Amino acid sequence: MAEIVAFPDANKADGLLVRSLRDGVLRLVLNNPPANVLSIALLERLMIALDTGGSDSDVRVIVIASTGNVFSAGHDLKEMTAHRADDDQGVGFFDKSFRACADLMLKIAHLPKPVIAEVDGLATAAGCQLVASCDLAICTDSSTFCTPGVNIGLFCSTPMVAVSRAAHRKQAMEMLLTGETIDASTAKDFGLVNRIVPEQYLAQVVSKYAAVIASKSPLTLKIGKEAFNRQLELPVQAAYDYATKVMVDSMLTQDAQEGIGAFLGKRTPEWKGE
């Protein structure tokens, strides 16, 4: 059956998110042990960090990782349950929590920079949603994933949005209806992750992916990510019409002219981001 992990008290805001920037790669490390629950405080810090990283020209790629052996156990159920004593029985806080999490996932989707999930351990409920929301996900061979809400009388409706867009329909429904944990290999088959690597090589492989992406034109990455997400929402004909316009507009950018010229001239391009 699915793993249900203990949720820690989230009464300390300092140090919940560790940030570092090197060679264009911004690492955001969830540091809310032992389960890295997505408390309101951590969600707010992630939003600020993504906002800042998204507008920082020194940032090319963002990596979301975690400390410990749980990537993230999702919402802080202790924090939420405490608000049942509120005058509205917690409705206001529940709405705030779920909307903050949804806003975070939308922020990742709309961010002009690629976001990579570096997963080592359990990613459950909104933690699994976070993995599914990232543009790429690389995990260790011991990582596990689940949407276990159904086991505690709470269907994982918001995680469902991201998971159903990353995994195939029937496989997403399998996770949501059974609430059972899947291993890394199954997660890759489902489409939740791109690569599986031994634990000792995780950071190295993620760094390699990030470095390769960071070497590309930042403008091209921004245009491409936006276009990729938008065309998925369109019928095929409309998607081609939209993508054709994007290609034409892209050909007029300085980076496209530089990139094509560098390719023909067999030299390394110098991106201007214009």
N, C-alpha and C positions, 0 to 999 in steps of 0.2 A: 504494500500500500504506500501512498504518498507520504513523504516525510513531513511532519509538522514540527517546526522548530520553536524553541522558546524565544520569546520576544523580550529584549532588554528594556529597562527604563530609559527613556530618552530625555533626561533632565539636564544634560550637559551639551551646550551648543558648540563650545570651542573644540577645534580639532576634528570635527565631523567629516570634513572634506580636506584632503591634502592635495595641494596643487603644485605642479612643477612644469617648467617650460624649457625645452632643450631642442635645438635644431629644428624649430618650427612645429614641434609636437608638444601639445599641452596634455599632460596627464592629470586626470582627476581621479583620486583614489578614495573610495568610500571607506570611512574610518569610524564606523558606528558599531563596534563589536558587542556581542559575539555574532550577531546575525545581520549587521549592516542594514537594519530596517530603514525604510524610507519615511522617517518621521517628518513632520512639517518643517522642522529646523533644517534637516538635510535636504529636503526638496527645495527649500528656499535658497540654500547655498549652491545647489546644483544649477538652479535657474540663473543666479547671479554669475556663476563661473562660466556658464554657456553663453550668456549675453556678452560678457566681457571678452571671452575667447572668440566669439563670432565676429566681433568688430575690431579685434586686434590684428593688424596686418602682419605681425610677427608669428601669428598662429596659422599654421597650414592644415593641421590635422589634430583632432581631439581623441584621446583614448580614455575610456572610463574603465577603471579597474577597482579592486577592493583589497582590503586586508583580511587575513584569516581564511577559514575554509568554507565560508558562506559568501557567495558573491552578493546576494541580497535576498532576504526573506520577505520582501515586499512591505506593505504598510505595517505600522507599529500598532498591533491589535491592543496592547495594553494602553497606549496613548488614546486610542479611539474609544475603548471600553470605559475609560475613566470619565469620558464626556457624556456617558449615558445619564449621569447625575445632573446634567445641565437642565435648565428649565424647559428646553425644547426636546429633551431626551437625547440630545446629541446630534440632532438633524443638521444644525448649522455647521458643527465641526466636521461631521461626516462629509457634507457637501464640500467644505473647504478642502479636506484631505484628498478626496477623489478628483476634484477639479484641479488642484495643484499638481497632482500626478499626471493628469491628462495634459495639462499645459506643458509640463516638462517633456512629455513624449512628442507633443506637437512642436516644441522648440527644437528638439533634435531633428525632426523631419524638415523643418523650415530653415535650419541653420545653414549658412553658406559654406560651411566647412564639413568635410567628411568626419563621421564619428565611429570609432571602433570600440566594441565591447571586448575587454580582455577578461575572460571568465575562468576562474579557478574555484570550483566548488559548486554548491547548490544555488540555483537561481529559481526562486519560486514566486508564484502570484505576480505582484507588481515588479518583482525582481526579474522574472521571466519576461514580463512586458518590456522592461528596460532593455534587455538583450535583444528582443525582437524589434525594438524601435530603432536600434543603432543601424548604421549603413552596412557595417560588417561586424561579424562576431567570430572570435577565435577562442577556443576553449581547451582545457586540459582533458586528457582521456579519462580522468576521474570525475569530471563535472557532471552534474545532473540537473534536470529541469522539470518543473511541474506547475500546473495551475490547480491547486488543491482546494479552492474555495468550496466546491461541492461537498467536500468531506466535513465542513463545519457549517453547512447550511447557508453558504454565501457564494453563489455562482460567480466565477471570475469574469464579470461582464466587461470591466474596463481593460484588463489584460487581454481579453478576447479580441479587442479591436486590433492590437498590434500583432498578436499571435496568428490570427486568421489571415493577416496580410503577409506574414512571413512564411507560414506553413501552408500546406495544401488543405483544402476545406475539411475533408474527412479526418485528416490527421490532427488538425486543430480541434475538431469536435471530439476526437478520442481523448485528447488531453483534458479538455474542459468537462466532459461527461464523466470520465472515470476519476479524475483527480490524481491519477497515479504518476509516479516519477518515471521519467525516461532517461536513459543513459546518453552519453555524448554521441555515440554512434547513431542512435535513433534520432537524436536531435538534428544531426547532420542530414540524415535521410529525410526528415520532415522539412528541412529548410531553415531551421532556426539558427544554425551556425555554418560558417564557411569552411573552417579547418579545425582539426583536432590534433593536438600536439602533446608530447610528454610534458609533465609539469616543469621540468628543469629548462625546457626550451621555450616556454610560453612567452616570457618577456622579450626574448630574442626574436621570435617569429613576428610578434606584434610590432616590435620596433622596425623590423625589416619592411613589413607592409606599410607602416606609417611613413618611413623614409622614402619609399618608392612613390607614394602618393604625394608627399610633401615636395617632391622634386618637380611636380607638374605645375602648370600655370594655375595660380589661385583663381583667376577669373574663369578659366575653363572648368575647373572643379565646381565653382559656384553655379555656373550656367547648367552644367551637366546634371548636378544633383537636383536642382529645381525642375529641370525638364524631365528627368526620370520619374520623379514623383507625380508630376502633373499629368504626363501622358498615360500613366496607369489608370487614371480616373476617367479617361476618354474612350469612346468607341474607336475601333481600329482606324477607320477612315479619318476621323477627327484627330487621332493621335499622329497619324502620318502628316496631315496638314500642319499641325502644330510643330512637329519635329522638323519639318522642312523649313519652316520660317526660322526656327532656332538655328538651324545649320547655316542658312543664308546670313542671318545677323551675326553669327559667330565668325563667319569668313571675313567680316569687315573689321574685326577686332585686331589690334596691334599684335596681340599674343598669337593669334592664328597666322598672321603674316610672318611673324618672327619664327614660329614653329615650323611652318612649311619651308621657309627660306633656310632654316638651320638643317632640316631634313635633306633638302636638295643639295645643300652645300656641305653636307656631312660634318656638321659641327654641333656643339652643344648650344641649345637655345638659351637666351637670356630673357626671362619673363619680366614684363613690366606690370602685369596685372591690369592691362588696359585693352 
